Amino acid sequence: MDMEDMVFDSLDDLNCVQMEEVNAENRKPFEGLTYSRYISLQQKKKRPSYIFRLAVLNILNERLLK
């Protein structure tokens, strides 16, 4: 059923259905690619800690070289 045809009793009900729709859409593969937005986001979540560690190491190296 299309969301436009649905009647919601509360904002929470609407939000739940919207989140289900967003999650389903995020798991569909990108056009012409083999991975989805969900997979891409999962991979990006792992990267910041690596980038943060590199930044910290660079700061420490700069302090040691002074």
Sequence and secondary structure as in RCSB ss.txt:
>XXXX:A:sequence
MDMEDMVFDSLDDLNCVQMEEVNAENRKPFEGLTYSRYISLQQKKKRPSYIFRLAVLNILNERLLK
>XXXX:A:secstr
  GGG   SSHHHHHHHHHHHHHHHHTSB TTSS BHHHHHHHHHHHHHHHHHHHHHHHHHHHHH 
